[in-house]
Amino acid sequence: MGIRSVLEALEVKPTDDEYESIATSRWGNKDVYPIPRDKRTYGWLSFYAYWGTCGMSLSSWTIGSSLIGIGLTAGQACGVVVRHACSAPYLYLTHVTDPEGHVVGCVIASLSSYLNGAAGTIHRLGYGTLARAAFGLWGAYFVVMLNVFQSFVFYGTQMCFGGMAFVLILNAVFPAFLHMANTLPESAGITTPQLTGFVLFIFLYIPVIYFVPPHQIQRFLVANLLISSATLFGIMGWAVHANGGAGNLVSPPVVMSKSQVGFMMVHGITSVAGTYTGGSERVSDWTRYAKHRNSPTLAQLTALPVTVTLVALIGIVTTSACAEMLGQVEWNPMMMLQTIQVRYYTAAACRAGTFFAGVGLLSVTVFINYTQNCVSSGMDVAMLAPRYVSRRRGSVIFALLGVLANPWRFLTQATTFITVLSSFGVFMSPAAAVLVVDFWLVRRTQWNIPDLYSPEGIYWFWNGVNWRALLSYLLGMIWALPGFIMAVGGLPVAEGWYRVYQISFFLGYGVSGGLYYLLNLLFPPPGLGEQVDIDFLQGPVVLGVAASRPSSGDRGSEKPARLAGEKV
C-alpha cells in the first residue's frame, strides 16, 4: 500500500446526513460544515447544564480558596469574590465596599458568550468559521491555536484534578493505596499515587470523548450538574459542621487610595473575565447544536455569574473551616480531602464520605474537560486539517498531547495558579473584540457560507489573511506585554506598564475592536451585505472550487459568485 493509498484511507469521510454529505476538502469536513437538523438537540435546560458544568467546577472553587492560600481571611476572600469577582494575588489589600464591582468579570464573560454564540444559532457554524470570516482562511489558524493553547493549561489542570479524584476513591477503598510509598523524585512535581490516578483518569476519559458525540452529551451534563451540586454543597456542609463554623469571617478594613482601589478592582475583573473569555469566545461550537435560536440565551446571560460566584464562595467557606480544623491551609480541595483521609481514616464515615466525594469530583472533572477543553479543542483542531482530522480525532490528539504539559506543576502553589488564570485576558480579549465587531457591526451577521471553505472566495483577503484583523489584534495586545512579562516572573518594568497590564482586558477589547471597525470603514472588505447559504436543490455540493480568481487586492474584491461551490 503506497503513501497515497494510506492518505486516502485516512481522509475524513462524509456521511449521507444533510450538510455532512458535502465532500471533504482541504478547508472542510462533516464536523466543520453546518450542523444537520437531526443533531440540533440542545434546549434551554441543556445550555443551563452546559454553563452550570463550567461554573460548578474546581477551577471556580480555587478562584476563592486560593485567596485563603495566600493569606486572606475568609471574610476578605468573600469580599473579593462577591464585590470584585477577581483572583489577583494581592487583592487581600482591597476589601473595599464599592458595589459596582459585583461579579462584573463573569457578567462580561457571559455577554461575550452571547455575542460570540450567535454565529452558532444563526448559521449553525462553530468558532473556526467565525475566525475565518474575520481573520481569513489562513489568519484563522492563529486565533484557533491561541484558544487551543489556552485549553492546554486548563485541560491539564482538570486532568490533575481528575487524577486526584481517583486517588481519593482508591484511598477510601484500599488502605494500602493510602500508604503507598512515593518512588518519584521531588523534581517530578508529582507522587506515585497521584501519577497512578492521573493515568487512570486518562483511561476513563479517552473512551468518553471518543464514543459520546457532542449532540448526545447534554443528557450527561444535566446529570452531572445535579451530582456536582450535591458534591460541592455536601463537602462544604460537612466541613462547617465538623469545625463548628466557617472560620474567620471578619474582614478588617484597609485604608487605600482611590487610584489603588480602582486599578486593583479593574485588574480583578480582568482576571475573571480573561479566564472565562476563552470558553465564551468559542461557544458557537456548542450553540450550533441548539434546537431553536433563542435556546441558549437565558443560560448564557445568567448561569455563569451565578455558578462561578457560588462555587467560589463554597471554596472559601470550606477552606476556611478546614484550615481551623486541620491547622493548615489546603486551597486545593483534592489535597484537602486527602489530608482528611490521612487524619481520620479509621472512621467509617470518613472513608465513605471521601469515596462519594471522589466519585462526584471525578464526574465534575470529566465533563468540564469534555465541554470546555478537550472536545471544543478537537472541533478547533479539525479546522486546521479538515481533510484528515475530524472532531473525534482532534479530541483524541488533543487529549494525548495535553499530558505533555506536565499540568501538575500549575497546582504547586496558589500564587502560580492565580498568575496563570490572570494572564489569558491579555491575548484573548483583542481577538474576542475583532470577532464580535466583525460579526455584528461589519458583516451584520451575514455570511457567504460557501466562501468560508474556498481559497478563491471573499474570505481569502490577502494571501489568506485579513490584514485589518491582524493589525487590530496586535495593536490592542502589544501594550500589555511588558506588564505581562513582569507578572510571570520576568524583568521589572515601570509602574505605568504594569498598570496597563492590569487593565489589559478592557484596553485590548476597546483598542482592537475600535480600530478594526475603523479600518473596515476606511477599507471595506468584499462581500458585505450578502447572505449566501449552501444550496442542496441541485444535488450534492463540493465546496472550495471557484469560477474565477480576482487579479489583485483582497480576494473577492470583484462581485463574488452567489455560490462559491461546484454542484456535481
C-alpha positions as CSV (number, residue, x, y, z in Angstrom):
1,M,0.0,0.0,0.0
2,G,1.5,3.3,-1.1
3,I,1.6,6.6,0.7
4,R,-1.3,8.0,-1.4
5,S,-3.4,5.0,-0.5
6,V,-2.7,5.5,3.2
7,L,-3.6,9.2,3.0
8,E,-6.8,8.4,1.1
9,A,-7.8,5.8,3.8
10,L,-7.1,8.5,6.5
11,E,-9.4,11.1,4.9
12,V,-12.4,12.1,6.9
13,K,-15.4,10.5,5.1
14,P,-18.7,12.4,4.5
15,T,-22.0,10.8,5.5
16,D,-25.4,11.0,4.0
17,D,-26.8,13.3,6.7
18,E,-27.7,16.7,5.1
19,Y,-24.6,19.0,5.5
20,E,-22.4,16.1,6.4
21,S,-22.9,14.8,2.8
22,I,-20.7,17.6,1.5
23,A,-17.4,16.3,0.2
24,T,-14.3,16.6,2.4
25,S,-11.8,19.1,1.2
26,R,-8.7,21.0,2.3
27,W,-10.9,23.5,4.1
28,G,-13.9,21.5,5.4
29,N,-15.3,18.2,6.6
30,K,-18.5,16.9,8.1
31,D,-17.6,18.4,11.5
32,V,-16.7,21.8,10.1
33,Y,-19.8,22.3,7.9
34,P,-23.2,23.4,9.4
35,I,-24.8,21.1,11.9
36,P,-27.6,18.9,10.4
37,R,-31.1,19.3,11.8
38,D,-31.2,16.0,13.5
39,K,-28.2,16.9,15.6
40,R,-29.7,20.1,16.9
41,T,-30.6,18.6,20.3
42,Y,-29.9,21.3,22.9
43,G,-32.8,23.0,24.6
44,W,-32.7,25.7,27.3
45,L,-32.1,23.0,30.0
46,S,-29.2,21.6,28.1
47,F,-27.5,25.0,27.9
48,Y,-28.0,25.6,31.7
49,A,-26.4,22.2,32.2
50,Y,-23.5,23.3,29.8
51,W,-22.8,26.5,31.6
52,G,-23.5,25.0,35.0
53,T,-20.9,22.4,34.3
54,C,-18.5,25.2,33.5
55,G,-19.3,27.2,36.7
56,M,-19.7,24.2,39.1
57,S,-16.1,23.2,38.7
58,L,-12.9,23.0,40.8
59,S,-11.5,26.0,38.9
60,S,-14.3,28.1,40.3
61,W,-13.6,26.6,43.7
62,T,-9.9,27.6,43.5
63,I,-10.7,31.1,42.5
64,G,-11.9,31.6,46.1
65,S,-9.9,29.0,48.0
66,S,-6.6,30.1,46.6
67,L,-7.2,33.5,48.1
68,I,-7.1,31.8,51.5
69,G,-3.9,30.1,50.4
70,I,-2.2,33.4,50.0
71,G,-3.2,34.8,53.4
72,L,-6.6,36.3,53.2
73,T,-9.2,35.7,55.9
74,A,-12.5,34.1,54.8
75,G,-14.2,37.4,55.1
76,Q,-11.7,39.2,52.9
77,A,-11.8,36.5,50.3
78,C,-15.6,36.6,50.2
79,G,-15.4,40.4,49.8
80,V,-13.1,39.9,46.9
81,V,-15.3,37.3,45.1
82,V,-18.6,38.9,45.8
83,R,-17.7,42.5,45.4
84,H,-15.0,42.3,42.8
85,A,-15.2,38.8,41.2
86,C,-11.5,38.7,41.0
87,S,-8.5,36.5,41.6
88,A,-5.4,38.7,41.8
89,P,-2.9,37.6,44.4
90,Y,-2.5,41.0,46.0
91,L,-6.2,41.8,46.3
92,Y,-6.1,40.9,50.0
93,L,-5.4,44.6,50.4
94,T,-8.6,45.7,48.8
95,H,-11.6,44.9,50.9
96,V,-13.5,47.9,49.5
97,T,-17.2,48.3,49.6
98,D,-17.9,49.7,46.1
99,P,-20.9,47.6,44.9
100,E,-20.1,48.4,41.2
101,G,-17.6,45.6,41.1
102,H,-20.2,42.9,41.8
103,V,-19.4,39.8,39.7
104,V,-18.5,42.1,36.8
105,G,-15.9,39.7,35.4
106,C,-18.4,36.9,35.0
107,V,-21.0,39.2,33.6
108,I,-18.6,40.3,30.9
109,A,-17.8,36.8,30.0
110,S,-21.5,36.0,29.8
111,L,-22.1,38.9,27.5
112,S,-19.2,37.7,25.4
113,S,-20.7,34.2,25.2
114,Y,-24.0,35.7,23.9
115,L,-22.3,37.8,21.2
116,N,-20.0,35.1,20.0
117,G,-22.6,32.3,20.3
118,A,-24.9,33.9,17.7
119,A,-22.9,32.5,14.8
120,G,-23.9,29.1,16.0
121,T,-27.6,29.7,16.4
122,I,-27.9,31.8,13.2
123,H,-25.6,29.8,10.8
124,R,-25.1,26.6,12.7
125,L,-21.4,27.1,12.4
126,G,-18.7,27.0,15.0
127,Y,-15.8,29.1,16.3
128,G,-13.4,28.2,13.5
129,T,-15.7,29.7,10.8
130,L,-16.2,32.7,12.9
131,A,-12.4,33.2,13.0
132,R,-12.2,32.6,9.2
133,A,-14.8,35.3,8.4
134,A,-12.8,37.8,10.4
135,F,-9.1,36.8,10.1
136,G,-9.2,34.9,6.8
137,L,-8.7,31.3,6.0
138,W,-5.1,31.2,7.0
139,G,-5.3,34.0,9.6
140,A,-7.9,31.9,11.5
141,Y,-5.1,29.4,12.3
142,F,-3.5,32.0,14.7
143,V,-6.8,32.6,16.6
144,V,-7.7,28.9,16.7
145,M,-4.3,28.0,18.0
146,L,-4.5,30.7,20.6
147,N,-7.6,29.1,22.0
148,V,-6.1,25.6,21.8
149,F,-3.0,26.8,23.7
150,Q,-5.2,28.2,26.5
151,S,-7.1,25.0,26.7
152,F,-3.9,23.1,27.2
153,V,-3.4,24.8,30.5
154,F,-7.0,24.3,31.7
155,Y,-7.3,20.8,30.3
156,G,-4.1,19.7,32.1
157,T,-5.2,21.3,35.3
158,Q,-8.6,19.4,35.2
159,M,-6.8,16.2,34.3
160,C,-4.8,16.6,37.5
161,F,-8.0,17.1,39.5
162,G,-9.4,14.0,37.9
163,G,-6.3,12.0,38.8
164,M,-6.6,13.3,42.4
165,A,-10.3,12.2,42.4
166,F,-9.2,8.7,41.6
167,V,-6.7,8.9,44.4
168,L,-9.5,9.8,46.8
169,I,-11.6,6.8,45.6
170,L,-8.7,4.4,45.8
171,N,-7.6,5.6,49.2
172,A,-11.1,5.1,50.5
173,V,-11.4,1.5,49.1
174,F,-7.8,0.3,49.6
175,P,-5.9,1.2,52.8
176,A,-2.7,0.0,51.2
177,F,-3.0,2.7,48.5
178,L,-3.3,5.4,51.1
179,H,0.1,4.4,52.4
180,M,1.7,3.7,49.1
181,A,5.3,5.0,49.1
182,N,6.4,7.6,46.6
183,T,9.1,6.4,44.3
184,L,9.4,9.5,42.2
185,P,11.9,12.3,42.8
186,E,10.8,15.6,44.2
187,S,11.7,17.3,41.0
188,A,8.9,15.4,39.2
189,G,6.4,17.5,40.9
190,I,4.0,14.5,41.3
191,T,3.9,11.5,43.6
192,T,3.4,7.8,42.6
193,P,-0.2,7.7,43.9
194,Q,-1.0,10.9,42.0
195,L,0.6,9.6,38.8
196,T,-1.4,6.4,39.2
197,G,-4.6,8.4,39.5
198,F,-3.6,10.6,36.6
199,V,-3.1,7.6,34.3
200,L,-6.4,6.0,35.4
201,F,-8.2,9.3,34.6
202,I,-6.8,9.2,31.1
203,F,-8.1,5.6,30.6
204,L,-11.5,6.6,31.8
205,Y,-11.7,9.9,29.8
206,I,-10.5,8.8,26.4
207,P,-13.5,6.5,25.7
208,V,-15.9,9.2,26.8
209,I,-14.6,11.7,24.2
210,Y,-14.3,9.0,21.6
211,F,-17.7,7.3,21.9
212,V,-20.1,10.1,23.1
213,P,-20.6,12.8,20.4
214,P,-21.4,16.4,21.4
215,H,-25.1,16.2,20.3
216,Q,-25.7,13.4,22.8
217,I,-23.6,14.6,25.8
218,Q,-26.3,17.1,27.1
219,R,-28.1,14.3,28.9
220,F,-25.0,13.5,30.9
221,L,-24.4,17.2,31.5
222,V,-27.8,17.5,33.3
223,A,-27.0,14.6,35.5
224,N,-23.5,15.9,36.2
225,L,-25.0,19.3,37.3
226,L,-27.0,17.6,39.9
227,I,-24.1,15.4,41.0
228,S,-21.6,18.3,41.2
229,S,-24.1,20.5,43.1
230,A,-24.7,17.8,45.7
231,T,-21.0,17.0,46.0
232,L,-19.7,20.6,46.4
233,F,-22.5,21.6,48.9
234,G,-22.0,18.3,50.7
235,I,-18.3,18.9,51.2
236,M,-19.0,22.4,52.5
237,G,-21.7,21.3,54.8
238,W,-19.5,18.6,56.3
239,A,-16.6,21.0,56.8
240,V,-18.7,23.6,58.5
241,H,-20.4,21.0,60.7
242,A,-17.1,19.3,61.7
243,N,-15.4,22.6,62.5
244,G,-18.3,24.1,64.3
245,G,-18.4,27.1,62.0
246,A,-16.9,28.6,58.8
247,G,-13.8,30.1,60.4
248,N,-12.7,33.7,60.5
249,L,-15.3,35.7,58.5
250,V,-14.2,39.1,60.0
251,S,-12.6,41.3,57.3
252,P,-10.8,44.3,58.8
253,P,-10.9,47.5,56.7
254,V,-7.7,48.6,55.0
255,V,-7.1,52.2,54.0
256,M,-6.1,52.7,50.4
257,S,-6.0,55.5,47.9
258,K,-8.9,55.7,45.4
259,S,-6.5,55.1,42.5
260,Q,-5.1,51.9,44.1
261,V,-8.6,50.6,44.7
262,G,-9.7,51.4,41.2
263,F,-6.8,49.7,39.4
264,M,-6.9,46.6,41.6
265,M,-10.6,46.3,41.2
266,V,-10.3,46.6,37.4
267,H,-7.5,44.0,37.4
268,G,-9.7,41.7,39.4
269,I,-12.4,42.0,36.8
270,T,-9.8,41.4,34.1
271,S,-8.7,38.2,35.8
272,V,-12.1,36.5,35.8
273,A,-13.2,37.9,32.5
274,G,-9.9,36.8,30.9
275,T,-10.2,33.4,32.5
276,Y,-13.6,32.7,31.1
277,T,-13.5,34.6,27.8
278,G,-11.7,31.7,26.0
279,G,-14.7,29.4,26.6
280,S,-17.3,32.1,25.9
281,E,-15.4,33.3,22.8
282,R,-15.8,29.9,21.1
283,V,-19.2,29.0,22.5
284,S,-20.6,28.9,18.9
285,D,-19.0,25.4,18.8
286,W,-21.9,24.4,21.1
287,T,-24.7,26.9,20.3
288,R,-24.8,25.4,16.8
289,Y,-26.4,22.4,18.4
290,A,-29.4,24.5,19.7
291,K,-32.9,23.4,18.9
292,H,-34.0,26.9,18.5
293,R,-32.3,30.2,18.0
294,N,-33.1,31.5,21.5
295,S,-32.5,28.2,23.3
296,P,-29.1,29.3,24.7
297,T,-29.8,32.9,25.5
298,L,-31.1,32.9,29.1
299,A,-28.4,30.4,30.2
300,Q,-25.7,32.4,28.5
301,L,-26.6,35.5,30.4
302,T,-27.3,34.1,33.9
303,A,-25.7,30.7,34.6
304,L,-22.0,31.6,34.6
305,P,-22.1,34.6,37.1
306,V,-24.3,32.7,39.5
307,T,-22.5,29.4,39.5
308,V,-18.9,30.7,39.5
309,T,-19.6,33.1,42.4
310,L,-21.5,30.4,44.3
311,V,-18.8,27.8,43.9
312,A,-16.0,30.3,44.7
313,L,-17.8,31.2,48.0
314,I,-18.2,27.4,48.7
315,G,-14.4,27.1,48.2
316,I,-13.7,30.0,50.6
317,V,-16.0,28.8,53.4
318,T,-14.8,25.1,53.1
319,T,-11.1,26.1,53.0
320,S,-11.5,28.4,56.0
321,A,-13.4,25.8,58.1
322,C,-10.8,23.1,57.3
323,A,-7.9,25.4,57.9
324,E,-9.1,25.9,61.5
325,M,-9.9,22.2,61.9
326,L,-6.7,20.8,60.4
327,G,-4.3,23.6,61.4
328,Q,-3.1,24.1,57.9
329,V,-4.4,25.7,54.7
330,E,-5.3,23.4,51.8
331,W,-6.7,25.6,49.0
332,N,-6.7,22.6,46.6
333,P,-9.9,20.7,47.5
334,M,-8.5,17.4,46.4
335,M,-5.4,17.7,48.7
336,M,-7.7,18.9,51.5
337,L,-9.8,15.7,51.3
338,Q,-6.6,13.6,51.1
339,T,-5.4,15.2,54.3
340,I,-8.7,14.4,55.9
341,Q,-8.3,10.8,54.9
342,V,-4.9,10.6,56.4
343,R,-6.1,12.1,59.8
344,Y,-9.5,10.4,60.1
345,Y,-9.1,7.3,58.0
346,T,-10.2,4.8,60.8
347,A,-13.6,6.4,60.9
348,A,-16.0,4.6,58.5
349,A,-17.8,7.9,57.8
350,C,-14.6,9.4,56.6
351,R,-13.9,6.6,54.1
352,A,-17.5,6.5,52.8
353,G,-17.7,10.3,52.6
354,T,-14.4,10.8,50.8
355,F,-15.3,7.9,48.4
356,F,-18.6,9.6,47.3
357,A,-16.9,13.0,47.2
358,G,-14.2,11.4,44.9
359,V,-16.9,10.0,42.6
360,G,-18.7,13.3,42.5
361,L,-15.5,15.3,41.8
362,L,-14.5,12.8,39.2
363,S,-17.8,13.5,37.4
364,V,-17.1,17.2,37.6
365,T,-13.7,16.9,36.0
366,V,-14.7,14.6,33.2
367,F,-17.5,16.8,31.9
368,I,-15.8,20.2,32.5
369,N,-12.9,18.9,30.4
370,Y,-15.2,17.5,27.8
371,T,-17.2,20.7,27.2
372,Q,-14.7,23.4,27.9
373,N,-11.3,22.0,26.9
374,C,-10.9,18.7,25.0
375,V,-13.8,18.4,22.7
376,S,-14.0,22.1,22.0
377,S,-10.3,22.0,21.0
378,G,-11.0,18.9,19.0
379,M,-13.5,20.9,17.0
380,D,-10.9,23.6,16.6
381,V,-8.1,21.2,15.6
382,A,-10.5,19.8,12.9
383,M,-10.4,23.3,11.3
384,L,-6.7,23.1,11.0
385,A,-6.5,20.0,8.8
386,P,-10.1,19.0,7.9
387,R,-9.1,16.6,5.2
388,Y,-7.6,14.2,7.8
389,V,-8.8,15.4,11.2
390,S,-12.4,15.0,12.4
391,R,-13.8,16.3,15.7
392,R,-13.3,12.9,17.2
393,R,-9.7,12.5,16.0
394,G,-8.9,16.1,17.0
395,S,-10.2,15.5,20.5
396,V,-8.1,12.4,21.0
397,I,-5.0,14.1,19.6
398,F,-5.5,17.0,22.0
399,A,-6.2,14.7,24.9
400,L,-2.9,12.8,24.4
401,L,-0.8,15.8,23.7
402,G,-2.2,17.6,26.8
403,V,-0.3,15.1,29.0
404,L,3.0,16.6,27.8
405,A,2.3,19.9,29.5
406,N,3.2,18.4,32.9
407,P,0.0,20.0,34.2
408,W,0.5,19.2,37.8
409,R,3.1,22.0,38.0
410,F,0.2,24.5,37.7
411,L,-1.0,23.4,41.1
412,T,2.2,23.6,43.1
413,Q,1.3,26.9,44.8
414,A,-1.5,29.3,45.0
415,T,0.3,32.4,43.5
416,T,1.4,30.4,40.4
417,F,-2.2,29.2,39.8
418,I,-3.6,32.7,40.1
419,T,-1.0,34.2,37.8
420,V,-1.8,31.6,35.1
421,L,-5.5,32.3,35.4
422,S,-5.0,36.1,35.3
423,S,-2.8,36.2,32.2
424,F,-5.1,34.9,29.4
425,G,-7.1,38.1,29.1
426,V,-4.0,39.8,27.6
427,F,-4.2,37.6,24.5
428,M,-7.9,36.6,24.4
429,S,-9.7,40.0,24.7
430,P,-8.3,41.6,21.5
431,A,-9.3,38.5,19.4
432,A,-12.7,38.4,21.0
433,A,-13.3,42.1,20.2
434,V,-12.3,41.6,16.5
435,L,-14.7,38.6,16.2
436,V,-17.6,40.4,17.8
437,V,-17.1,43.6,15.8
438,D,-16.7,41.6,12.5
439,F,-19.9,39.5,13.0
440,W,-22.2,42.1,14.4
441,L,-21.1,45.5,13.1
442,V,-19.1,44.9,9.9
443,R,-21.0,42.0,8.4
444,R,-24.2,42.4,10.4
445,T,-24.5,38.6,10.9
446,Q,-24.4,37.9,7.2
447,W,-22.0,35.4,5.7
448,N,-21.3,33.9,2.4
449,I,-21.1,30.4,3.8
450,P,-19.7,28.5,0.8
451,D,-16.8,31.0,0.7
452,L,-15.8,30.1,4.2
453,Y,-14.4,26.9,2.6
454,S,-13.0,28.3,-0.6
455,P,-9.5,29.8,-1.1
456,E,-11.0,31.6,-4.1
457,G,-13.7,33.3,-2.1
458,I,-14.2,36.6,-0.3
459,Y,-12.6,35.4,3.0
460,W,-9.2,34.8,1.3
461,F,-8.4,38.5,1.7
462,W,-4.7,39.0,1.2
463,N,-2.9,35.6,0.9
464,G,-5.4,34.1,3.2
465,V,-5.0,36.7,5.9
466,N,-7.2,39.7,6.7
467,W,-4.6,42.4,7.5
468,R,-7.3,44.6,9.2
469,A,-8.0,41.9,11.8
470,L,-4.3,41.0,12.4
471,L,-3.2,44.6,12.7
472,S,-6.1,45.5,15.1
473,Y,-5.3,42.5,17.2
474,L,-1.6,43.3,17.5
475,L,-2.1,47.0,18.3
476,G,-4.6,46.0,21.0
477,M,-2.5,43.3,22.6
478,I,1.1,44.7,22.5
479,W,0.7,47.4,25.1
480,A,0.2,44.8,27.9
481,L,3.2,42.7,27.1
482,P,5.7,44.5,29.3
483,G,3.5,44.1,32.4
484,F,2.6,40.6,31.5
485,I,6.3,39.6,31.3
486,M,6.9,41.1,34.7
487,A,3.8,39.3,36.1
488,V,5.0,35.9,35.1
489,G,8.4,36.5,36.6
490,G,10.3,38.5,34.1
491,L,12.3,41.7,34.4
492,P,10.6,44.6,36.4
493,V,9.1,47.4,34.4
494,A,7.8,50.9,35.1
495,E,4.6,51.1,37.2
496,G,2.7,52.6,34.2
497,W,3.4,49.5,32.1
498,Y,2.2,47.2,34.9
499,R,-1.0,49.3,35.3
500,V,-1.6,48.8,31.5
501,Y,-1.4,45.0,32.1
502,Q,-3.8,45.3,35.0
503,I,-6.5,46.7,32.7
504,S,-5.5,44.7,29.7
505,F,-8.9,43.1,29.1
506,F,-10.6,46.4,28.7
507,L,-7.7,48.1,26.9
508,G,-7.3,45.2,24.4
509,Y,-11.0,44.9,23.8
510,G,-11.5,48.6,23.2
511,V,-8.4,49.3,21.1
512,S,-8.7,46.2,18.9
513,G,-12.5,46.4,18.5
514,G,-12.5,50.1,17.7
515,L,-9.5,50.0,15.4
516,Y,-11.0,47.1,13.5
517,Y,-14.2,48.8,12.9
518,L,-12.4,52.0,11.7
519,L,-10.2,50.1,9.3
520,N,-13.3,48.4,7.8
521,L,-14.9,51.8,7.3
522,L,-11.8,53.1,5.5
523,F,-11.1,49.9,3.6
524,P,-14.3,47.8,3.3
525,P,-13.8,44.1,2.7
526,P,-15.6,42.4,-0.2
527,G,-18.9,40.7,0.1
528,L,-20.6,42.9,2.8
529,G,-24.3,42.8,2.9
530,E,-24.7,39.4,1.2
531,Q,-26.1,36.2,2.9
532,V,-25.3,33.2,0.8
533,D,-26.3,29.7,2.0
534,I,-25.4,26.3,0.8
535,D,-27.9,25.1,-1.8
536,F,-28.8,21.4,-2.0
537,L,-31.6,21.7,-4.6
538,Q,-29.4,20.5,-7.4
539,G,-27.8,17.6,-5.6
540,P,-24.6,17.1,-3.5
541,V,-22.2,20.1,-3.1
542,V,-18.5,20.3,-3.3
543,L,-17.1,23.4,-1.6
544,G,-13.8,25.1,-2.3
545,V,-14.0,25.4,-6.1
546,A,-14.5,28.8,-7.6
547,A,-15.1,30.0,-11.1
548,S,-12.6,32.9,-11.3
549,R,-9.7,34.5,-9.5
550,P,-9.6,38.3,-8.9
551,S,-6.5,39.9,-10.2
552,S,-5.3,41.9,-7.2
553,G,-6.1,43.2,-3.7
554,D,-8.4,41.4,-1.4
555,R,-9.6,38.2,-2.9
556,G,-13.2,38.6,-4.0
557,S,-13.0,42.4,-4.5
558,E,-14.9,41.8,-7.6
559,K,-18.5,40.8,-7.1
560,P,-18.4,37.3,-5.8
561,A,-20.3,34.4,-7.2
562,R,-23.6,33.7,-5.5
563,L,-22.4,30.3,-4.6
564,A,-18.7,29.6,-4.4
565,G,-19.1,25.9,-4.9
566,E,-19.4,23.5,-7.8
567,K,-22.5,21.4,-7.9
568,V,-22.0,17.8,-9.1
